[in-house]
Amino acid sequence: MNRKRLLLIILVIVLIIIAAVAAYITSPSWLPQSTTLQITPAGGAAASGSKTAFTVVLSAGKTEITGNVSWTVSAGSLDKTSGMTVIFTAPTVTANESVTVNAKFGGQGVYQPSSATTQLTVTPPPPVQMIATSLKVSPSVFQALPGYVVPLSASLTDNSGNALTGKTITWSISPSGTGSLSSTTGTSVNYTAPTVQANTSVAVSASFAGDGQYLASSDSSQGSILPQAVVLKTSTVLKVSPSTSTVQSGGSVVLSASLSDKSGNPLSGETITWSISPSGTGSLSSTTGTSVTYTAPTVQANTSVTISVAFAGDDKYLGSSDSSLCTVTPLPSISQSDLYIVTFDDALMTNVKIQGPIMINGTSVTMISADIANVTTITLSHVNLNATEMDITQAQFFVTYANFGTESGSGGINITGGQSVNIGPIGSVTYENGVMYVVRMVGSGATLSNFTSAAEQIGGTEPYLPNLITTPECDISQVYHIDGPVSYGLLNQASSSITMGRIDITQFSFEHPKAYNLDRPDNTYTATNRWLLKSASATGLNIKAYMIYFQCTAIGVTVTATGEDSMIVDIPYGYNSGRAVSVFSLAVHAIYFTGDYLQLGSFTLSIE
């Protein structure tokens, strides 16, 4: 091998060694690498004392790695101080408090240290809504001779009249030392009267101190300790029912009072008086007697009224008293969109009167009344009712707006609720092209010819807002057919149909809900009702309905079904046989309702 060739070989070897060393020295896997820590979740809120899981992601560039991560918090506690995941327990706070959560990677091998921080807002628990209580001691009044033992009991209830048990009731005597108690705690105690030389008054009081859920309350029994050789009067107990009630503006509630002696024996023939506080907040049907009716006033906000009952006592019995708490709520407000819009082509009315203003549900309206109203081509919004003819007896329309024309062009009606008006009676008049915005409509009877009522279309999985028809009893004659599932409109094989020759109904109710939800798998529903037609009775001819829900009891069988259920399987044979049948507790949610004839007994159309 010549010298030049040897030198060339040596040079190549050197270059290979230099390249290998350079590659070794510059390789990224051997150089120090920066890291990044990311805490999840990043910030947010946590309730006082709650637990939150925090996790870190440790990465070098785009590569996730694992390492020893340590944790600290500025408040609260951790289940451990190292690891990729820790459980943080928030401190107990009474106001919002910011907590800092730190995670730190100390470095490992070529991976450099890194850290991350996040802020968490710890919120206090919501304030506890304390419930008012009522403590009543019985008897409320007593008399005793020296050494006599008087049993006393205390009943504790919440603001809804529900009995509260397991609560600590404490007893005391005022003036102190005037007699003694068998115990200072419990729902019942025995009071022993002291020896006295003259009439001595004493109050035996019971009290509930309250707790974290219920407010405190107290009551007392007023006693008279008499010297020896005095004839004692018997203690009495007066109870009013209900002890609590809620009525709307203008509504009423019946209250009754029962009077008994201390042994529970009823007392009759005694005078019981009633009163209201604050004075003037409503009225009573009577101020004496064992039963009265309280009628609430019109209010704009919830108003508490105390209805008190008292027995003054006589020469044999001591007096006693009790009270009932009534909450009067304002009527729901009526918006323009809530009103029924009634239109008609012609209306022949007799003995017409127009009077106003009148207040209904806080709305100023005008009343249009007629002994008879024969109306043609009438429509009624919300329930989407259409009829070729509707005859109403003793009709009353309470409207915020009405516009009727006449054939002659004079003598029409154009009024707005709230106006002071007193017109009529007008013997007989025919109005044309009428429009009314109705708050309420009342009649002693009505007959509809060739009517239909279609459900409101709202879209979605249940595309119709049905009308809810209910009655406790319905006699069906000439039942032509029940079928399902069938299709109707947007519903494909998801409704049922029923055709009837004649129906006779007791207490007919026709409601249009503001919100409705049907659970077909469970055959259940929820509804928030708003528009309501109630009638004492109803008779219909050639009635047909498409329905998405059906429930009734007949021939000893209770059936509940939705439009997707097979009606042939579920419905008893009698329905499809064409024979007459009586059904009870009937509920039909109709998406279409039609008939040749429908006669209503005394009825009211209202906004609930």
C-alpha positions as CSV (number, residue, x, y, z in Angstrom):
1,M,0.0,0.0,0.0
2,N,1.6,3.3,-1.0
3,R,1.9,6.2,1.3
4,K,-0.8,8.4,-0.4
5,R,-3.4,5.7,-0.2
6,L,-2.7,5.1,3.5
7,L,-3.0,8.8,4.3
8,L,-6.4,8.8,2.5
9,I,-7.7,5.9,4.5
10,I,-6.6,7.6,7.7
11,L,-8.3,10.8,6.7
12,V,-11.6,9.0,6.0
13,I,-11.5,7.3,9.4
14,V,-10.9,10.6,11.2
15,L,-13.8,12.3,9.3
16,I,-16.1,9.4,10.3
17,I,-15.1,9.7,14.0
18,I,-15.6,13.5,13.9
19,A,-19.1,13.1,12.3
20,A,-20.1,10.5,14.9
21,V,-18.9,12.7,17.8
22,A,-20.7,15.7,16.3
23,A,-23.9,13.8,16.0
24,Y,-23.5,12.5,19.6
25,I,-22.9,16.0,20.9
26,T,-25.8,17.7,19.0
27,S,-28.4,15.0,19.5
28,P,-31.7,16.5,21.1
29,S,-32.1,13.5,23.3
30,W,-28.9,14.4,25.2
31,L,-29.4,18.2,25.3
32,P,-31.4,19.8,28.3
33,Q,-35.1,20.1,27.2
34,S,-37.6,22.7,28.5
35,T,-40.9,21.4,29.9
36,T,-44.5,22.8,30.2
37,L,-47.0,22.1,33.0
38,Q,-50.8,22.6,32.3
39,I,-53.4,22.3,35.2
40,T,-56.9,21.0,34.4
41,P,-59.4,22.4,35.2
42,A,-58.0,25.9,34.8
43,G,-59.7,28.1,37.3
44,G,-63.5,28.2,37.9
45,A,-65.5,28.0,41.1
46,A,-65.9,25.5,43.9
47,A,-68.5,25.4,46.6
48,S,-67.4,25.7,50.3
49,G,-66.1,22.3,51.5
50,S,-66.5,20.6,48.1
51,K,-63.9,18.4,46.4
52,T,-62.3,19.1,43.0
53,A,-59.9,16.8,41.1
54,F,-56.9,18.6,39.5
55,T,-54.7,16.9,36.9
56,V,-51.5,18.1,35.2
57,V,-50.2,17.4,31.7
58,L,-46.4,17.5,31.6
59,S,-44.9,17.9,28.1
60,A,-41.6,18.6,26.4
61,G,-42.4,20.1,23.1
62,K,-45.1,18.1,21.6
63,T,-44.4,15.0,23.7
64,E,-46.2,14.2,26.9
65,I,-43.9,12.8,29.7
66,T,-44.4,11.7,33.3
67,G,-42.5,13.0,36.2
68,N,-42.6,13.8,39.9
69,V,-45.0,16.8,40.3
70,S,-45.5,18.4,43.7
71,W,-48.6,20.4,44.7
72,T,-49.4,23.2,47.1
73,V,-52.6,25.3,47.8
74,S,-53.0,28.6,49.5
75,A,-56.1,27.4,51.4
76,G,-58.0,24.2,51.8
77,S,-56.3,20.8,51.6
78,L,-55.0,18.1,49.2
79,D,-55.3,14.3,49.5
80,K,-51.6,14.1,48.6
81,T,-48.8,16.6,47.7
82,S,-47.4,14.8,44.7
83,G,-48.6,13.0,41.6
84,M,-50.2,13.7,38.3
85,T,-53.7,14.0,39.9
86,V,-54.7,15.3,43.3
87,I,-58.0,15.8,45.1
88,F,-58.5,19.3,46.5
89,T,-61.0,20.0,49.3
90,A,-62.1,23.6,49.4
91,P,-62.0,25.4,52.7
92,T,-65.2,26.3,54.6
93,V,-65.9,30.0,53.8
94,T,-68.6,32.5,54.6
95,A,-67.7,34.8,51.6
96,N,-66.1,34.3,48.3
97,E,-62.4,33.5,48.7
98,S,-59.7,33.1,46.0
99,V,-57.5,30.0,46.4
100,T,-54.2,29.5,44.5
101,V,-53.3,26.0,43.3
102,N,-49.6,25.4,42.4
103,A,-48.1,22.5,40.6
104,K,-44.3,22.1,40.2
105,F,-42.1,19.8,38.3
106,G,-38.5,19.8,39.8
107,G,-36.8,18.5,36.7
108,Q,-35.6,15.0,35.8
109,G,-32.7,13.9,33.6
110,V,-32.5,16.2,30.5
111,Y,-36.0,17.6,31.3
112,Q,-35.9,21.0,32.9
113,P,-38.1,22.2,35.8
114,S,-41.5,23.9,35.2
115,S,-44.5,25.0,37.2
116,A,-48.1,26.1,36.7
117,T,-50.7,28.1,38.8
118,T,-54.4,28.4,38.6
119,Q,-56.9,30.4,40.6
120,L,-60.1,29.0,42.1
121,T,-63.0,31.0,43.6
122,V,-64.5,29.2,46.6
123,T,-68.1,30.3,47.2
124,P,-70.0,30.1,50.5
125,P,-73.1,27.9,50.7
126,P,-76.4,29.6,49.9
127,P,-78.2,31.1,52.9
128,V,-80.6,28.8,54.6
129,Q,-84.2,29.8,54.1
130,M,-85.5,29.7,57.7
131,I,-89.1,28.4,58.1
132,A,-91.5,30.2,60.4
133,T,-93.0,28.1,63.2
134,S,-96.1,28.4,65.4
135,L,-96.2,27.2,69.0
136,K,-99.6,26.9,70.8
137,V,-100.1,26.1,74.4
138,S,-103.3,24.4,75.6
139,P,-105.3,25.4,77.5
140,S,-104.7,29.1,76.8
141,V,-106.4,30.1,80.0
142,F,-106.9,28.3,83.3
143,Q,-107.9,28.7,87.0
144,A,-106.6,26.7,89.9
145,L,-106.8,26.5,93.7
146,P,-103.6,26.1,95.8
147,G,-102.1,22.7,95.3
148,Y,-104.1,22.0,92.1
149,V,-102.3,20.4,89.2
150,V,-103.0,21.8,85.7
151,P,-101.9,19.7,82.7
152,L,-100.5,21.8,79.9
153,S,-99.5,20.8,76.4
154,A,-97.7,22.6,73.6
155,S,-97.9,21.9,69.8
156,L,-95.3,23.1,67.4
157,T,-96.1,23.5,63.6
158,D,-94.4,25.0,60.6
159,N,-95.9,27.8,58.5
160,S,-97.9,25.2,56.5
161,G,-99.5,23.7,59.6
162,N,-97.4,20.6,59.6
163,A,-96.5,19.2,63.0
164,L,-92.9,19.4,64.0
165,T,-91.6,16.6,66.3
166,G,-88.3,16.0,68.0
167,K,-87.8,19.7,68.8
168,T,-86.9,21.0,72.3
169,I,-89.7,22.9,74.0
170,T,-88.8,24.7,77.2
171,W,-91.2,25.9,79.9
172,S,-91.0,28.8,82.4
173,I,-93.2,30.5,85.0
174,S,-93.8,34.2,85.4
175,P,-93.5,35.7,88.0
176,S,-90.8,33.3,88.9
177,G,-91.7,31.0,91.9
178,T,-95.4,31.3,91.4
179,G,-96.0,27.6,91.5
180,S,-93.9,24.8,90.1
181,L,-93.5,22.7,86.9
182,S,-93.1,18.9,86.7
183,S,-90.4,19.5,84.0
184,T,-88.9,22.4,82.2
185,T,-88.8,20.6,78.8
186,G,-91.1,18.5,76.7
187,T,-94.4,18.8,74.8
188,S,-96.4,18.5,78.0
189,V,-95.9,19.5,81.7
190,N,-97.9,19.7,84.9
191,Y,-98.2,23.0,86.7
192,T,-98.8,22.9,90.4
193,A,-100.5,26.1,91.8
194,P,-99.0,27.7,95.0
195,T,-100.8,28.7,98.2
196,V,-102.1,32.3,97.8
197,Q,-104.1,34.6,100.0
198,A,-105.6,36.6,97.1
199,N,-106.2,36.2,93.4
200,T,-102.8,35.8,91.7
201,S,-102.1,35.9,88.0
202,V,-99.4,33.6,86.5
203,A,-98.2,33.0,83.0
204,V,-96.8,29.5,82.1
205,S,-94.8,29.9,78.9
206,A,-93.5,27.5,76.3
207,S,-90.8,28.4,73.9
208,F,-88.9,26.9,70.9
209,A,-85.5,28.5,70.5
210,G,-85.3,27.7,66.8
211,D,-82.5,25.8,65.0
212,G,-80.7,25.8,61.7
213,Q,-83.9,25.3,59.8
214,Y,-86.8,26.7,61.8
215,L,-87.4,30.1,63.4
216,A,-88.1,30.5,67.1
217,S,-91.7,30.8,68.5
218,S,-93.4,30.9,71.8
219,D,-96.8,31.0,73.5
220,S,-98.2,31.0,77.0
221,S,-101.2,30.0,79.1
222,Q,-102.6,32.7,81.4
223,G,-103.6,31.4,84.8
224,S,-105.5,32.7,87.8
225,I,-104.6,31.2,91.2
226,L,-107.6,31.6,93.6
227,P,-107.8,31.3,97.4
228,Q,-109.5,28.3,98.9
229,A,-113.3,28.0,98.9
230,V,-113.7,29.6,95.4
231,V,-115.6,27.8,92.7
232,L,-113.3,27.3,89.7
233,K,-114.3,27.7,86.1
234,T,-113.4,25.0,83.6
235,S,-110.7,25.6,81.0
236,T,-111.7,25.4,77.4
237,V,-109.9,24.8,74.1
238,L,-111.0,26.5,70.9
239,K,-109.6,25.2,67.6
240,V,-110.0,26.8,64.1
241,S,-109.7,24.8,60.9
242,P,-107.9,25.2,58.6
243,S,-105.0,26.6,60.6
244,T,-103.4,28.0,57.4
245,S,-104.8,28.7,53.9
246,T,-104.0,30.4,50.6
247,V,-106.5,32.2,48.4
248,Q,-106.3,34.4,45.4
249,S,-107.7,38.0,45.3
250,G,-111.4,37.9,45.7
251,G,-111.4,34.2,46.6
252,S,-112.9,32.7,49.7
253,V,-112.3,30.0,52.3
254,V,-114.6,28.4,54.8
255,L,-113.4,28.2,58.4
256,S,-114.9,26.3,61.2
257,A,-114.3,26.5,65.0
258,S,-114.7,23.7,67.6
259,L,-115.0,24.4,71.3
260,S,-114.4,21.8,74.0
261,D,-113.6,21.7,77.7
262,K,-110.1,20.7,79.0
263,S,-111.1,17.0,78.8
264,G,-112.0,17.3,75.1
265,N,-115.8,17.2,75.6
266,P,-117.5,19.4,72.9
267,L,-119.3,22.5,74.2
268,S,-122.4,23.7,72.3
269,G,-124.6,26.8,72.6
270,E,-121.7,29.1,73.5
271,T,-121.0,32.3,71.6
272,I,-118.0,32.2,69.3
273,T,-116.8,35.5,67.7
274,W,-114.6,36.1,64.6
275,S,-112.4,39.0,63.6
276,I,-109.8,39.9,60.9
277,S,-106.4,41.5,61.3
278,P,-105.4,43.9,59.8
279,S,-108.9,45.3,59.9
280,G,-110.5,45.7,56.5
281,T,-108.4,43.1,54.7
282,G,-111.3,41.1,53.4
283,S,-114.7,40.3,54.9
284,L,-116.5,37.6,56.9
285,S,-119.9,36.2,56.2
286,S,-120.6,36.5,59.9
287,T,-118.9,37.6,63.1
288,T,-120.4,34.8,65.2
289,G,-121.0,31.1,64.8
290,T,-119.0,27.9,64.5
291,S,-118.5,28.4,60.7
292,V,-117.8,31.4,58.6
293,T,-116.7,32.2,55.1
294,Y,-113.7,34.6,54.6
295,T,-113.6,36.5,51.3
296,A,-110.3,37.9,50.4
297,P,-109.7,41.5,49.1
298,T,-108.1,42.4,45.8
299,V,-104.3,42.7,46.4
300,Q,-101.3,43.5,44.3
301,A,-98.8,41.5,46.4
302,N,-98.9,38.5,48.8
303,T,-100.8,39.7,51.9
304,S,-101.0,37.9,55.3
305,V,-104.3,38.0,57.0
306,T,-105.0,36.6,60.5
307,I,-108.5,35.4,61.1
308,S,-109.1,35.1,64.9
309,V,-111.8,33.2,66.8
310,A,-112.6,33.7,70.4
311,F,-114.8,32.4,73.2
312,A,-115.2,35.0,75.9
313,G,-116.1,32.6,78.7
314,D,-119.1,32.6,81.0
315,D,-119.9,31.8,84.7
316,K,-118.9,28.2,84.2
317,Y,-116.2,28.2,81.5
318,L,-113.0,30.2,81.0
319,G,-112.5,31.9,77.7
320,S,-110.1,30.6,74.9
321,S,-109.0,31.7,71.4
322,D,-107.3,30.5,68.3
323,S,-106.4,32.0,64.9
324,S,-105.9,31.0,61.3
325,L,-103.3,32.5,58.9
326,C,-104.5,33.2,55.4
327,T,-102.1,34.2,52.6
328,V,-103.9,36.3,49.9
329,T,-102.1,36.2,46.5
330,P,-102.6,38.5,43.6
331,L,-104.4,37.2,40.5
332,P,-102.1,36.2,37.7
333,S,-101.6,39.1,35.3
334,I,-103.3,39.0,31.9
335,S,-101.3,40.2,28.9
336,Q,-102.7,41.2,25.6
337,S,-101.4,37.9,24.1
338,D,-103.4,35.9,26.7
339,L,-106.8,37.4,25.7
340,Y,-109.3,35.3,23.7
341,I,-109.9,36.9,20.3
342,V,-113.5,36.3,19.2
343,T,-114.7,37.2,15.7
344,F,-118.1,36.7,14.0
345,D,-120.0,37.5,10.8
346,D,-123.4,38.3,12.4
347,A,-124.8,38.4,15.9
348,L,-128.5,38.9,16.7
349,M,-128.8,40.0,20.3
350,T,-131.7,40.9,22.5
351,N,-131.9,43.0,25.6
352,V,-128.3,44.2,25.2
353,K,-126.5,46.1,28.0
354,I,-123.0,47.6,27.9
355,Q,-121.6,48.5,31.3
356,G,-118.1,49.5,32.6
357,P,-115.6,49.7,33.9
358,I,-115.4,46.4,35.7
359,M,-112.2,44.8,37.2
360,I,-111.4,41.2,36.5
361,N,-108.0,39.7,37.5
362,G,-106.7,43.2,37.9
363,T,-107.8,44.2,34.3
364,S,-110.3,46.9,33.6
365,V,-113.0,45.6,31.2
366,T,-116.4,46.4,29.8
367,M,-119.3,43.9,30.1
368,I,-121.5,43.3,27.1
369,S,-124.5,41.2,28.1
370,A,-127.6,39.9,26.2
371,D,-130.4,37.6,27.1
372,I,-129.9,35.8,23.8
373,A,-127.0,36.0,21.3
374,N,-127.4,34.1,18.0
375,V,-123.9,34.3,16.4
376,T,-122.9,33.0,13.0
377,T,-119.4,32.1,11.7
378,I,-117.7,32.5,15.0
379,T,-114.0,31.9,15.8
380,L,-112.3,31.7,19.1
381,S,-108.5,31.9,19.5
382,H,-106.2,29.8,21.6
383,V,-108.5,26.8,21.5
384,N,-108.8,27.5,17.7
385,L,-112.5,27.0,17.8
386,N,-114.6,27.5,14.6
387,A,-118.4,27.1,14.4
388,T,-120.9,28.0,11.7
389,E,-123.3,29.0,14.5
390,M,-123.3,29.6,18.2
391,D,-126.4,30.4,20.3
392,I,-125.8,31.7,23.8
393,T,-128.4,32.4,26.5
394,Q,-127.8,34.9,29.3
395,A,-124.5,35.8,27.6
396,Q,-121.9,38.0,29.3
397,F,-118.7,39.1,27.5
398,F,-116.0,40.8,29.5
399,V,-113.8,42.6,27.0
400,T,-110.9,45.0,26.8
401,Y,-111.9,45.9,23.2
402,A,-115.0,45.4,21.0
403,N,-115.8,46.6,17.6
404,F,-119.2,45.7,16.0
405,G,-120.8,47.2,12.9
406,T,-124.4,47.2,11.8
407,E,-126.1,46.9,8.4
408,S,-127.2,50.5,8.5
409,G,-123.8,51.8,9.5
410,S,-125.0,53.4,12.7
411,G,-125.6,52.0,16.2
412,G,-122.4,49.9,16.2
413,I,-120.1,49.4,19.1
414,N,-116.5,50.6,19.4
415,I,-115.3,50.4,23.1
416,T,-112.2,49.9,25.1
417,G,-112.1,48.4,28.5
418,G,-111.8,51.0,31.3
419,Q,-114.2,53.4,29.7
420,S,-117.1,54.7,31.8
421,V,-120.2,53.4,29.9
422,N,-123.8,52.4,30.8
423,I,-125.9,51.7,27.7
424,G,-129.1,49.8,27.3
425,P,-131.1,47.8,27.5
426,I,-131.4,47.6,23.7
427,G,-134.4,45.5,22.8
428,S,-133.0,43.7,19.6
429,V,-130.1,44.5,17.4
430,T,-128.0,42.7,14.7
431,Y,-124.3,43.4,14.7
432,E,-121.9,42.5,11.8
433,N,-118.2,41.8,11.4
434,G,-117.5,41.7,15.1
435,V,-114.2,41.5,16.9
436,M,-113.8,41.2,20.7
437,Y,-110.8,40.8,23.0
438,V,-112.3,38.7,25.8
439,V,-111.0,38.2,29.3
440,R,-114.0,36.1,30.4
441,M,-117.3,34.8,28.8
442,V,-120.2,33.4,30.8
443,G,-123.6,31.9,29.8
444,S,-126.4,29.9,31.2
445,G,-126.1,27.7,28.1
446,A,-124.7,27.5,24.6
447,T,-125.2,25.5,21.4
448,L,-122.5,25.1,18.7
449,S,-123.3,23.9,15.2
450,N,-120.7,22.4,12.8
451,F,-117.7,23.1,15.0
452,T,-114.0,22.2,14.9
453,S,-111.1,22.8,17.3
454,A,-107.6,22.1,16.0
455,A,-104.5,22.0,18.3
456,E,-101.8,24.7,18.0
457,Q,-98.9,23.6,15.9
458,I,-95.6,24.2,17.6
459,G,-93.1,21.9,15.9
460,G,-90.6,19.5,17.5
461,T,-91.0,15.9,18.4
462,E,-94.5,16.6,19.7
463,P,-95.6,19.1,17.1
464,Y,-99.0,20.0,18.6
465,L,-100.1,21.7,21.8
466,P,-103.3,19.6,22.5
467,N,-106.6,20.6,24.1
468,L,-107.2,18.7,27.3
469,I,-110.8,17.4,27.6
470,T,-111.7,15.9,31.0
471,T,-114.9,14.8,32.7
472,P,-115.8,12.6,35.7
473,E,-118.5,10.8,33.7
474,C,-119.5,10.4,30.1
475,D,-122.2,8.3,28.5
476,I,-121.4,7.3,24.9
477,S,-124.1,6.2,22.5
478,Q,-123.7,4.6,19.1
479,V,-119.9,4.3,19.3
480,Y,-118.8,3.9,15.7
481,H,-115.1,3.3,16.0
482,I,-111.9,3.7,17.9
483,D,-108.6,3.1,16.1
484,G,-104.9,3.6,16.4
485,P,-102.2,4.2,15.9
486,V,-103.2,6.4,12.9
487,S,-101.6,9.4,11.2
488,Y,-102.7,13.0,11.6
489,G,-101.0,16.0,10.2
490,L,-97.3,15.9,11.2
491,L,-97.8,12.8,13.3
492,N,-97.0,9.5,11.5
493,Q,-98.8,6.6,13.1
494,A,-98.7,8.4,16.5
495,S,-102.3,9.4,17.2
496,S,-105.6,7.6,17.8
497,S,-109.0,8.4,16.5
498,I,-112.5,8.0,18.0
499,T,-115.9,8.6,16.4
500,M,-119.1,8.7,18.5
501,G,-122.7,9.1,17.5
502,R,-123.7,10.9,20.8
503,I,-122.1,11.8,24.1
504,D,-123.6,13.1,27.3
505,I,-121.1,14.6,29.7
506,T,-121.2,15.7,33.3
507,Q,-118.9,18.6,34.3
508,F,-117.2,19.2,30.9
509,S,-113.7,20.8,31.0
510,F,-111.9,22.0,27.9
511,E,-108.4,23.3,28.6
512,H,-105.7,24.7,26.4
513,P,-102.2,24.5,28.1
514,K,-99.5,27.1,27.9
515,A,-96.9,24.3,28.1
516,Y,-97.2,20.6,27.6
517,N,-94.9,17.6,27.7
518,L,-96.0,14.0,26.8
519,D,-93.8,11.0,27.9
520,R,-95.1,8.3,25.5
521,P,-93.0,5.4,26.8
522,D,-94.3,6.0,30.4
523,N,-97.9,7.1,29.4
524,T,-97.5,10.3,31.5
525,Y,-97.7,14.0,30.8
526,T,-97.2,17.4,32.5
527,A,-99.1,20.5,31.5
528,T,-99.3,24.2,32.6
529,N,-102.9,25.2,31.9
530,R,-103.9,28.8,30.9
531,W,-107.2,28.9,28.9
532,L,-110.2,27.1,30.3
533,L,-113.8,26.3,29.3
534,K,-115.8,24.7,32.1
535,S,-119.4,23.6,31.7
536,A,-121.9,21.9,34.0
537,S,-122.8,19.5,31.2
538,A,-122.3,18.8,27.5
539,T,-124.2,16.9,24.9
540,G,-122.6,16.3,21.4
541,L,-123.7,14.6,18.2
542,N,-121.4,12.9,15.6
543,I,-118.2,13.7,17.5
544,K,-114.8,12.9,16.1
545,A,-111.4,13.4,17.8
546,Y,-107.8,12.7,17.1
547,M,-105.8,12.3,20.3
548,I,-102.3,11.7,21.5
549,Y,-103.3,10.7,25.1
550,F,-106.4,8.8,26.4
551,Q,-107.4,7.6,29.9
552,C,-110.7,6.3,31.2
553,T,-112.3,3.7,33.4
554,A,-115.1,1.6,31.8
555,I,-116.6,-1.9,32.2
556,G,-114.3,-2.3,35.2
557,V,-111.2,-1.6,33.2
558,T,-108.9,1.4,33.5
559,V,-107.1,2.3,30.2
560,T,-104.2,4.7,29.8
561,A,-102.6,5.0,26.3
562,T,-100.9,7.4,24.0
563,G,-101.3,7.7,20.3
564,E,-98.6,5.1,19.6
565,D,-100.4,2.4,21.5
566,S,-102.6,-0.2,19.8
567,M,-106.2,0.9,20.7
568,I,-107.7,-2.4,19.4
569,V,-105.6,-4.3,22.1
570,D,-106.1,-1.8,24.9
571,I,-109.7,-0.7,24.5
572,P,-112.5,-3.0,25.9
573,Y,-114.7,-4.7,23.4
574,G,-117.7,-2.5,24.2
575,Y,-116.1,0.6,22.7
576,N,-115.9,-0.9,19.2
577,S,-119.2,-2.9,19.3
578,G,-121.4,0.1,18.6
579,R,-123.4,-0.2,21.9
580,A,-123.9,2.4,24.5
581,V,-121.2,2.6,27.3
582,S,-120.5,4.8,30.3
583,V,-117.0,5.8,31.1
584,F,-115.6,7.5,34.1
585,S,-112.6,9.8,34.8
586,L,-112.2,10.4,31.1
587,A,-109.2,12.4,29.8
588,V,-108.6,13.0,26.1
589,H,-105.7,15.2,24.8
590,A,-107.1,16.1,21.4
591,I,-105.2,17.5,18.5
592,Y,-108.4,17.7,16.5
593,F,-112.0,17.8,17.8
594,T,-115.1,18.2,15.6
595,G,-118.8,17.6,15.6
596,D,-122.2,18.5,14.2
597,Y,-123.6,19.7,17.4
598,L,-122.5,20.5,20.9
599,Q,-124.8,21.8,23.7
600,L,-123.2,23.2,26.9
601,G,-124.9,23.7,30.2
602,S,-124.0,26.7,32.4
603,F,-120.4,27.6,31.3
604,T,-117.5,29.9,31.9
605,L,-114.6,30.7,29.5
606,S,-111.7,32.1,31.5
607,I,-108.0,32.7,31.7
608,E,-106.5,30.9,34.6
